[in-house]
Amino acid sequence: MGAADAVPGVSGGTIAFMTGIYEELIYSLKQCGPSALKVFFSQGIKQAWLHINGAFLISLFTGIILSILTISRVVLYLLAEHPVLLWSFFFGLILAAVWSLIRHIPQWNMGLACTFLVGAATAYFITTISPTNVESTPLIVFLSGMIAICAMILPGISGSFLLLLLGMYAPMLTAVKELQIFTLAIFALGCVFGLLSFSHVLSWMFKHYKTVTLALLGGFMLGSLNKVWPWKHTLESVINRHGKEIPLVQENILPQSFETLNQQPSQAWFALALMISGLLIVLILEKVGQESDL
């Protein structure tokens, strides 16, 4: 999830759903509120730890933090040096995750189909918005943390992509690399506030409208495929402080057009192989998850 969240366009929530831990994640986050404090003062730290599913959360977030500090660097390197191949792999992952999610809907009807299409259209629209530039004040950093973390636990909505739209993606990456403790602490505080509030909304939706929620999330993931299409042509770009060109606005094109417009090989067959690899990984994860449930 940490590696996925580092890439603008890929959601950590998608990875959580693929691995079968999504609902447990949302439920555990919901428990980390006033009820946990009540259990702590009335029954002690052990019962409070069990109440919030502490072992699960500490394992998950330790993995996410370690991944952001380590694996995400590899992912960002691949994003810079081999974008077509990386996007191809993620495209296959997300495409299979859409099927994996919507197959849990026992019976479709017109309402569910419309919800699915609304989710897809919403995510697609978000991927077409042009980034903005804002000053990274403490308040903006806090609000960015709230918004990004809510998106990160939504399959199909990329938290890092929303940071990019807000103009906060580069500042936050810099803060991580340079260990700017104050900035990271404010961002983390915003993340905590966003998680504790938004997890209650998602938990309520799963409890009362599970099939509608699944259809909506499936639509989000399908619409997000617009962002992770491997072959792109850059229409607008900026130069960062290191003198490197950073794409701002891109359009999706076919592999043949990619070779003509970008003067680069499309790597279509290798990309297709990586898409299939992504599909197979999801299927394997699902099978392992089903066997562990048994």
C-alpha positions in Angstrom: 0.0 0.0 0.0 2.9 2.4 0.8 4.5 1.8 -2.6 1.2 2.2 -4.4 0.3 5.4 -2.5 3.6 6.9 -3.7 2.5 6.8 -7.3 0.1 9.5 -8.5 -2.8 7.5 -10.0 -2.6 4.3 -7.9 -4.6 3.9 -4.7 -3.4 2.1 -1.6 -7.1 1.3 -1.0 -7.0 -0.8 -4.2 -4.2 -2.9 -2.9 -6.1 -3.3 0.4 -9.1 -4.6 -1.4 -7.1 -6.9 -3.6 -5.5 -8.5 -0.6 -8.8 -8.9 1.2 -8.1 -6.7 4.2 -10.1 -3.6 3.2 -13.2 -4.1 5.3 -11.1 -5.1 8.3 -9.0 -1.9 7.8 -12.1 0.3 7.7 -13.6 -1.4 10.8 -10.3 -1.2 12.8 -9.9 2.5 11.9 -13.4 3.3 13.0 -12.7 1.7 16.4 -9.9 4.2 17.0 -12.1 6.9 18.5 -13.9 7.9 21.7 -15.0 4.3 22.2 -11.4 3.2 22.4 -10.7 5.8 25.2 -13.8 4.6 27.1 -12.6 1.0 26.9 -9.1 2.1 27.9 -10.2 3.9 31.1 -12.8 1.2 32.1 -11.1 -2.0 31.1 -7.4 -1.3 30.7 -4.9 -1.1 27.9 -5.1 -4.8 26.9 -8.9 -4.6 26.1 -8.4 -1.2 24.4 -5.7 -2.8 22.2 -8.0 -5.6 21.3 -10.9 -3.1 20.7 -9.0 -1.3 18.0 -7.5 -4.4 16.5 -4.1 -3.0 17.4 -1.9 -5.9 16.1 -3.5 -5.6 12.7 -3.1 -1.8 12.5 0.5 -1.7 13.8 1.5 -4.4 11.3 -0.2 -2.6 8.4 1.0 0.9 9.1 4.6 -0.3 9.9 4.6 -1.9 6.5 3.2 1.3 4.8 5.8 3.6 6.5 8.7 1.3 5.7 7.5 1.0 2.1 7.2 4.8 1.7 10.8 5.2 3.1 12.3 2.4 1.0 10.3 0.7 -1.8 8.6 3.9 -2.9 12.1 5.2 -3.9 12.3 2.2 -6.3 8.8 2.8 -7.6 9.5 6.5 -8.1 12.7 5.6 -10.0 10.8 3.2 -12.3 8.2 5.9 -12.8 10.9 8.3 -14.0 13.0 5.8 -16.0 10.5 3.2 -17.2 7.0 4.8 -17.0 5.3 2.7 -19.7 6.3 -0.6 -18.1 5.4 0.5 -14.5 2.0 1.9 -15.7 1.3 -1.3 -17.6 1.8 -3.4 -14.5 -0.4 -1.2 -12.4 -3.0 -1.1 -15.2 -3.2 -4.9 -15.1 -3.5 -4.9 -11.3 -6.3 -2.4 -11.2 -8.2 -3.9 -14.1 -8.2 -7.3 -12.3 -9.1 -5.6 -9.0 -12.2 -4.1 -10.6 -13.4 -7.6 -11.5 -12.4 -8.9 -8.1 -14.5 -6.2 -6.4 -17.7 -6.3 -8.4 -17.9 -10.1 -8.4 -18.8 -9.8 -4.7 -22.1 -8.1 -5.8 -24.6 -11.0 -5.8 -27.2 -9.4 -8.1 -27.0 -6.3 -10.3 -29.9 -4.0 -10.9 -30.4 -0.6 -12.5 -29.6 1.3 -9.3 -26.3 -0.5 -8.8 -25.3 -0.1 -12.5 -26.0 3.7 -12.2 -23.9 3.9 -9.0 -21.1 2.0 -10.8 -21.2 4.4 -13.7 -21.3 7.5 -11.4 -18.2 6.2 -9.6 -16.4 5.6 -12.9 -17.3 9.0 -14.2 -16.3 10.8 -11.0 -12.8 9.1 -10.9 -12.3 9.7 -14.6 -13.1 13.4 -14.1 -10.7 13.7 -11.2 -7.9 12.2 -13.4 -8.5 15.0 -16.0 -8.1 17.9 -13.6 -5.0 20.1 -14.1 -2.7 20.5 -11.1 -2.7 23.8 -9.1 0.1 25.6 -7.2 -0.4 26.6 -3.6 1.9 27.8 -0.8 2.7 24.9 1.6 1.6 26.7 4.8 1.0 24.6 7.9 -2.8 24.8 7.4 -2.5 23.7 3.7 -0.2 20.8 4.8 -2.8 19.7 7.4 -5.7 19.9 5.0 -3.7 18.1 2.3 -3.1 15.3 4.8 -6.8 15.0 5.5 -7.7 15.0 1.8 -5.0 12.6 0.7 -5.5 10.0 3.4 -9.2 9.9 2.7 -8.4 9.2 -0.9 -5.7 6.7 -0.1 -8.3 4.4 1.6 -10.7 4.7 -1.3 -10.0 2.2 -4.0 -9.5 3.9 -7.3 -8.9 7.4 -5.9 -5.2 8.1 -5.5 -4.1 10.2 -2.5 -0.8 11.1 -4.1 -2.6 12.2 -7.3 -4.8 14.5 -5.2 -1.7 15.9 -3.6 -0.4 16.5 -7.2 -3.6 18.3 -8.0 -3.2 20.4 -4.9 0.4 21.3 -5.7 1.6 19.5 -2.6 3.0 16.3 -4.1 6.6 17.6 -4.6 6.7 19.4 -1.3 5.7 16.3 0.6 8.1 14.1 -1.2 10.8 16.6 -0.4 9.7 16.5 3.2 10.0 12.7 3.3 13.4 12.6 1.6 14.9 15.4 3.8 13.1 14.3 7.0 11.4 17.7 7.6 10.0 16.6 11.0 7.7 19.6 11.5 6.1 19.4 8.1 5.7 15.6 8.3 4.2 15.9 11.8 1.5 18.4 10.6 0.8 16.2 7.6 0.5 13.1 9.8 -1.9 15.0 12.2 -4.1 15.8 9.2 -3.9 12.2 8.1 -5.0 11.0 11.6 -7.9 13.4 11.7 -9.0 12.4 8.2 -8.7 8.7 8.9 -10.7 8.8 12.1 -13.5 10.8 10.6 -13.8 9.2 7.1 -13.5 5.6 8.4 -16.8 6.1 10.2 -18.5 7.1 7.0 -17.1 4.1 5.1 -17.9 1.7 7.9 -21.5 3.0 8.0 -21.8 2.6 4.2 -20.5 -1.0 4.3 -22.9 -1.8 7.2 -26.0 -0.4 5.7 -25.4 -0.2 1.9 -22.7 -2.8 1.2 -23.6 -3.6 -2.4 -24.0 0.1 -3.3 -20.7 0.8 -1.8 -19.0 -2.0 -3.7 -20.5 -0.8 -6.9 -19.3 2.8 -6.2 -15.8 1.7 -5.3 -15.7 -0.6 -8.4 -16.6 2.4 -10.5 -13.9 4.5 -8.8 -11.3 1.9 -9.8 -12.5 1.6 -13.4 -12.5 5.4 -13.9 -9.0 5.6 -12.4 -7.6 3.5 -15.3 -7.6 6.7 -17.4 -4.7 7.9 -15.2 -2.7 4.7 -15.4 -2.9 4.1 -19.2 0.7 3.4 -20.1 1.1 5.4 -23.3 0.8 9.1 -22.9 1.7 12.3 -24.7 2.7 15.3 -22.6 0.8 18.5 -23.5 2.1 20.7 -20.6 5.1 20.4 -18.3 7.1 22.4 -15.8 10.7 22.4 -14.8 11.3 21.6 -11.1 14.1 23.0 -8.9 16.5 20.3 -10.0 16.0 21.3 -13.7 14.0 18.2 -14.5 10.9 18.3 -16.7 7.7 17.3 -14.9 4.6 16.5 -16.9 1.5 18.4 -15.9 -1.1 17.7 -18.5 -1.0 14.4 -20.6 -3.3 12.7 -23.0 -3.7 8.9 -23.6 -2.6 7.7 -27.0 -2.1 4.3 -28.7 1.3 2.6 -28.7 1.8 3.4 -32.4 1.2 7.1 -31.8 3.4 7.0 -28.8 6.4 5.9 -31.0 5.7 8.7 -33.5 5.0 11.6 -31.0 7.6 10.7 -28.4 10.3 9.2 -30.6 10.5 6.3 -28.2 9.8 2.6 -28.5 6.3 1.7 -27.2 7.5 -1.6 -25.7 4.0 -2.8 -26.4 4.6 -6.6 -26.1 6.7 -6.2 -22.9 4.0 -3.9 -21.5 1.3 -6.4 -22.4 3.2 -9.1 -20.5 3.4 -6.9 -17.4 -0.4 -6.2 -17.7 -1.0 -9.9 -17.7 1.4 -10.3 -14.8 -0.6 -7.8 -12.8 -3.8 -9.7 -13.6 -2.3 -12.9 -12.5 -1.0 -11.5 -9.2 -4.6 -10.4 -8.3 -6.0 -13.8 -9.1 -3.2 -15.5 -7.0 -3.8 -13.1 -4.1 -7.6 -13.8 -4.3 -7.0 -17.6 -4.3 -4.6 -17.3 -1.3 -7.1 -15.2 0.5 -9.9 -17.7 -0.1 -7.7 -20.6 1.1 -6.7 -18.7 4.3 -10.4 -18.0 5.0 -11.1 -21.7 4.8 
